Amino acid sequence: MPEEMRVALGQSSEVTHEYLTFAKQLGLSGVQFNTPNLPAESGYWHTRDLKILKDRVESYGLKLEALENVPAHFFTRAMLGLPGRDEQIEKYQMTIRNMGEAGIPILGYHWMPNGVWRTPNVKGRGGAMVTAFDINKVESEGLIAGIQKLEIAGDHVYTEAEMWDNYAYFMKAVLPVAEQAGVKLALHPDDPPMPMLGNIARLFYHFEGFRRAMEDVAPSPNHGLDFCMGCFSEMGPGVIDAIRYFASRGKIFYVHFRDVQGCVPVFQECYLGEGNVNVVEAVKALKESGFTGFMIDDHVGRMVNDSDWNHRGHAHATGYISALVDSVNYLVV
């Protein structure tokens, strides 16, 4: 049977019995891991470790849909164009080849050397704690996620032109390897989507950046998007149009289905259905545009008596998304 739009469990780094059992109890068919806890001393992931990970997932009757994000230190020099980047790129190529040998189909990646930025959490619906970003609080309250000054970058200001050159150099090297290995590379947007943070320009903070990456710099059937709906929502209006544009071209490999209230430079996470995006319309647009990949929740709020990993928040969001997907799959032929 051909694949159709579906829901998976994601955003864990630990391959535990509890996590895999939780996915089964939620009625899901697959899982994704974000920076999985694999041996990383060599600067790349080994085939043996990847196969062990995949076999463990499959022993629970689940599919390993994708891995997202190698450890940042695997390719920070490549992102910044610093000495040592060629060695890092060679090891990144090894990770891709090894994923292909292990039969893992997708590697999600980003182009944010100093990470995802967040200022202190705030209260959302019913007092649930949610992540937030307020550019006005970066200096006064600091970051709880991201790196304000990246030591390896020094005091140099990295321009957009430099970062595009570095990106093109990297993709020219790794994309042919991905094609040969049968692995798809899925680009995550910048978060928050701003032109520059911490003296380092960002590239994927507006529609044109993604179009340029997919169509001009690195066009390939093996190159697409990890479409983080929350990041696109942080950019402002146009989320549904972006879904239709990229999904209709086969450029959305999977989706982070989350939303925010507000947009850059000030926003906060929220429950699905109360943010900027009409979530029913979003799922409908994905379906109508031919999307057949998987969707996961992301950045869920911490509910009352929740666990450190926010199991209650994940259960609520995943159930919400599953109902949306089942309904749209049934109603839209």
C-alpha positions as CSV (number, residue, x, y, z in Angstrom):
1,M,0.0,0.0,0.0
2,P,1.2,3.5,-0.7
3,E,2.1,5.6,2.3
4,E,-0.3,8.3,3.6
5,M,0.0,11.1,6.0
6,R,0.5,9.7,9.5
7,V,1.5,10.6,13.1
8,A,4.7,9.5,14.9
9,L,6.2,10.2,18.3
10,G,9.3,12.3,18.3
11,Q,11.7,14.6,20.2
12,S,13.4,12.1,22.5
13,S,17.0,11.3,22.5
14,E,16.7,8.1,24.6
15,V,15.7,4.8,23.1
16,T,14.0,3.4,26.2
17,H,11.3,0.8,26.8
18,E,9.2,3.5,28.4
19,Y,9.4,5.7,25.3
20,L,8.7,3.0,22.8
21,T,5.8,1.6,24.9
22,F,4.4,5.1,25.2
23,A,4.4,5.3,21.4
24,K,2.5,2.0,21.1
25,Q,0.0,3.1,23.8
26,L,-0.7,6.2,21.8
27,G,-1.6,4.1,18.8
28,L,1.3,5.2,16.6
29,S,3.1,3.3,14.0
30,G,6.5,5.0,14.1
31,V,9.0,7.1,16.1
32,Q,11.7,9.7,15.4
33,F,14.7,10.6,17.6
34,N,16.3,14.0,18.0
35,T,20.1,13.8,18.5
36,P,19.8,10.2,19.7
37,N,22.1,9.1,22.4
38,L,24.6,7.2,20.3
39,P,28.4,6.9,20.7
40,A,29.8,10.1,19.3
41,E,33.5,10.2,20.2
42,S,34.5,9.6,16.6
43,G,32.5,12.6,15.2
44,Y,30.1,10.4,13.3
45,W,27.5,7.7,13.8
46,H,28.6,4.1,13.1
47,T,26.5,1.6,11.1
48,R,26.5,-1.0,14.0
49,D,25.0,1.5,16.5
50,L,22.4,2.7,14.0
51,K,21.4,-0.9,13.2
52,I,21.0,-1.7,16.9
53,L,18.8,1.4,17.3
54,K,16.6,0.5,14.3
55,D,16.3,-3.1,15.4
56,R,15.3,-2.1,18.9
57,V,12.6,0.2,17.5
58,E,11.3,-2.5,15.2
59,S,11.2,-5.1,18.0
60,Y,8.3,-3.0,19.4
61,G,6.4,-3.2,16.1
62,L,7.3,0.4,15.3
63,K,9.0,2.0,12.3
64,L,12.1,4.3,12.7
65,E,10.9,7.2,10.6
66,A,13.9,9.5,10.9
67,L,16.8,10.8,13.0
68,E,17.0,14.5,13.5
69,N,20.2,16.5,14.3
70,V,23.6,15.0,14.7
71,P,25.4,16.6,17.7
72,A,26.2,20.2,16.9
73,H,29.9,19.8,17.3
74,F,29.8,17.3,14.4
75,F,29.5,20.1,11.9
76,T,29.8,23.6,13.6
77,R,33.1,24.3,11.7
78,A,31.4,23.4,8.5
79,M,28.5,25.8,9.2
80,L,31.0,28.6,9.9
81,G,33.5,27.8,7.3
82,L,36.3,27.4,9.8
83,P,39.5,25.3,9.5
84,G,38.7,21.7,10.0
85,R,35.4,21.9,8.1
86,D,36.5,19.4,5.4
87,E,37.2,16.8,8.1
88,Q,33.8,17.4,9.6
89,I,32.1,17.2,6.2
90,E,33.9,13.8,5.5
91,K,32.6,12.5,8.8
92,Y,29.1,13.8,8.1
93,Q,29.2,11.9,4.8
94,M,30.1,8.8,6.8
95,T,27.1,9.3,9.0
96,I,24.9,9.5,5.9
97,R,26.4,6.4,4.3
98,N,26.0,4.5,7.6
99,M,22.4,5.5,7.9
100,G,21.8,4.2,4.4
101,E,23.4,0.9,5.3
102,A,21.3,0.7,8.4
103,G,18.1,1.4,6.4
104,I,17.2,4.7,8.2
105,P,15.5,6.9,5.5
106,I,15.7,10.5,6.7
107,L,18.3,12.7,8.5
108,G,17.0,16.0,9.7
109,Y,19.4,18.9,9.9
110,H,19.6,22.6,10.6
111,W,21.9,25.5,9.8
112,M,22.0,27.3,13.2
113,P,25.5,27.2,14.7
114,N,24.3,28.9,17.9
115,G,21.2,26.9,18.2
116,V,17.5,27.5,19.0
117,W,17.1,30.6,21.1
118,R,14.6,30.9,23.9
119,T,14.1,33.4,26.8
120,P,12.6,32.2,30.1
121,N,9.4,30.2,30.0
122,V,6.0,31.9,30.5
123,K,2.6,30.7,31.5
124,G,0.1,29.5,28.9
125,R,-3.4,28.2,29.1
126,G,-4.4,27.2,32.6
127,G,-1.0,28.1,33.9
128,A,0.9,25.5,31.8
129,M,4.5,26.5,31.3
130,V,5.5,27.1,27.7
131,T,8.6,28.2,25.9
132,A,8.9,31.8,24.7
133,F,11.1,34.2,22.9
134,D,11.3,38.0,23.5
135,I,14.2,39.8,21.9
136,N,13.9,42.5,24.5
137,K,14.7,40.0,27.3
138,V,17.8,38.5,25.8
139,E,20.1,40.9,27.6
140,S,18.1,41.4,30.8
141,E,17.0,37.8,31.5
142,G,19.3,35.7,29.3
143,L,18.7,32.6,27.3
144,I,17.5,29.3,28.6
145,A,18.2,27.7,25.1
146,G,20.7,28.7,22.5
147,I,24.2,30.3,22.7
148,Q,24.4,34.0,22.8
149,K,28.2,34.1,22.2
150,L,29.6,31.1,20.4
151,E,33.3,30.8,21.4
152,I,34.4,29.0,18.3
153,A,33.0,31.9,16.2
154,G,35.1,34.5,18.1
155,D,34.2,38.2,17.5
156,H,33.7,37.8,13.8
157,V,30.3,38.9,12.4
158,Y,29.2,36.2,10.0
159,T,27.3,37.8,7.1
160,E,24.4,36.3,5.2
161,A,26.6,36.0,2.1
162,E,29.3,34.1,4.1
163,M,26.7,31.7,5.5
164,W,25.2,31.0,2.1
165,D,28.7,30.3,0.8
166,N,29.3,27.9,3.7
167,Y,25.9,26.2,3.1
168,A,26.5,25.7,-0.6
169,Y,29.9,24.3,0.0
170,F,28.5,21.8,2.6
171,M,25.5,20.7,0.5
172,K,27.6,20.2,-2.6
173,A,29.6,17.7,-0.6
174,V,26.9,15.9,1.3
175,L,23.9,15.8,-1.0
176,P,25.5,13.4,-3.7
177,V,26.4,11.1,-0.8
178,A,22.8,11.2,0.4
179,E,21.5,10.4,-3.1
180,Q,23.9,7.4,-3.3
181,A,23.0,6.2,0.1
182,G,19.2,6.5,-0.4
183,V,18.9,8.9,2.6
184,K,16.8,12.1,2.5
185,L,18.1,15.3,4.1
186,A,15.3,17.4,5.8
187,L,16.1,21.0,6.5
188,H,14.6,22.6,9.7
189,P,13.9,26.3,9.8
190,D,15.8,28.8,11.9
191,D,14.2,29.3,15.3
192,P,13.5,32.0,16.1
193,P,13.4,33.1,12.4
194,M,15.4,36.3,12.5
195,P,18.1,37.6,10.1
196,M,20.9,37.5,12.7
197,L,21.4,36.3,16.2
198,G,24.7,36.5,18.2
199,N,26.7,37.9,15.3
200,I,25.8,35.0,13.1
201,A,23.5,35.5,10.1
202,R,20.6,33.1,9.6
203,L,19.4,31.9,6.2
204,F,16.1,30.1,6.8
205,Y,13.9,32.7,8.4
206,H,11.7,33.5,5.4
207,F,10.1,31.8,2.4
208,E,12.7,32.8,-0.1
209,G,15.5,31.2,1.9
210,F,13.8,27.8,1.7
211,R,13.0,28.2,-2.0
212,R,16.6,29.1,-2.7
213,A,17.9,26.1,-0.8
214,M,15.5,23.7,-2.4
215,E,15.5,25.0,-6.0
216,D,18.8,26.9,-6.6
217,V,21.5,25.8,-4.2
218,A,20.7,22.1,-3.6
219,P,17.9,20.8,-5.8
220,S,17.5,17.0,-5.4
221,P,14.7,14.5,-4.8
222,N,16.7,13.6,-1.6
223,H,16.5,17.2,-0.3
224,G,13.4,18.6,1.4
225,L,12.1,20.2,4.5
226,D,11.4,19.2,8.1
227,F,8.5,21.7,7.9
228,C,8.3,23.1,11.4
229,M,4.9,24.7,11.4
230,G,5.7,26.6,14.6
231,C,8.8,28.3,13.0
232,F,6.7,29.3,9.9
233,S,4.1,30.6,12.3
234,E,6.7,32.6,14.1
235,M,7.5,34.3,10.8
236,G,4.0,35.7,10.4
237,P,1.2,35.1,7.9
238,G,1.6,32.7,5.0
239,V,1.9,29.3,6.7
240,I,-0.8,27.6,4.6
241,D,0.6,29.1,1.4
242,A,4.1,27.7,2.3
243,I,2.6,24.3,3.0
244,R,0.9,24.2,-0.4
245,Y,4.0,25.4,-2.2
246,F,6.5,23.0,-0.8
247,A,4.2,20.0,-0.3
248,S,2.9,20.1,-3.8
249,R,6.5,19.9,-5.0
250,G,7.3,16.9,-2.8
251,K,9.6,19.0,-0.6
252,I,8.1,18.3,2.8
253,F,9.5,15.1,4.2
254,Y,8.0,15.4,7.7
255,V,6.3,18.0,9.9
256,H,6.8,19.5,13.4
257,F,3.1,20.2,14.0
258,R,3.1,23.0,16.7
259,D,2.0,26.6,16.8
260,V,2.7,29.9,18.6
261,Q,0.9,33.1,19.6
262,G,2.6,36.2,18.2
263,C,5.5,36.2,15.9
264,V,9.1,37.5,15.9
265,P,10.5,39.3,17.7
266,V,8.0,38.2,20.5
267,F,6.1,35.0,20.7
268,Q,5.2,32.1,22.9
269,E,4.3,28.4,22.4
270,C,0.6,27.5,22.8
271,Y,-1.8,24.6,22.6
272,L,-2.9,23.5,19.1
273,G,-6.0,25.3,18.1
274,E,-5.3,28.6,19.9
275,G,-2.3,29.9,17.9
276,N,-1.8,31.8,14.7
277,V,-2.6,28.9,12.4
278,N,-5.9,27.2,11.6
279,V,-4.7,23.7,12.3
280,V,-7.6,22.0,10.4
281,E,-6.8,24.0,7.3
282,A,-3.1,23.2,7.7
283,V,-3.7,19.4,7.8
284,K,-6.1,19.7,4.9
285,A,-3.6,21.7,2.9
286,L,-1.0,19.0,3.5
287,K,-3.3,16.3,2.4
288,E,-4.5,18.1,-0.7
289,S,-1.0,18.9,-1.7
290,G,0.1,15.3,-1.7
291,F,2.0,15.1,1.6
292,T,2.5,11.4,2.5
293,G,5.0,11.7,5.3
294,F,4.8,11.7,9.1
295,M,4.0,14.4,11.6
296,I,5.2,14.8,15.2
297,D,4.3,17.2,18.0
298,D,7.0,19.6,19.3
299,H,7.7,22.0,22.2
300,V,4.7,20.9,24.2
301,G,3.7,22.7,27.4
302,R,4.3,21.4,30.9
303,M,0.9,20.4,32.3
304,V,0.0,20.0,36.0
305,N,2.0,17.1,37.6
306,D,3.8,16.5,34.3
307,S,7.0,14.5,33.9
308,D,10.4,16.0,33.1
309,W,9.7,15.0,29.4
310,N,6.2,16.4,29.6
311,H,4.4,13.1,28.9
312,R,1.0,14.7,29.5
313,G,1.7,17.5,27.1
314,H,2.9,15.1,24.5
315,A,-0.1,12.8,24.9
316,H,-2.5,15.7,24.5
317,A,-0.8,17.1,21.4
318,T,-0.3,13.7,19.8
319,G,-3.9,12.8,20.4
320,Y,-5.0,16.1,18.9
321,I,-2.9,15.7,15.8
322,S,-3.9,12.0,15.4
323,A,-7.6,13.0,15.3
324,L,-7.0,15.8,12.8
325,V,-5.0,13.5,10.5
326,D,-7.6,10.6,10.8
327,S,-10.4,13.0,10.0
328,V,-8.7,14.6,7.0
329,N,-7.5,11.3,5.6
330,Y,-11.1,10.1,5.7
331,L,-12.7,13.2,4.3
332,V,-10.2,14.3,1.7
333,V,-9.7,11.8,-1.1
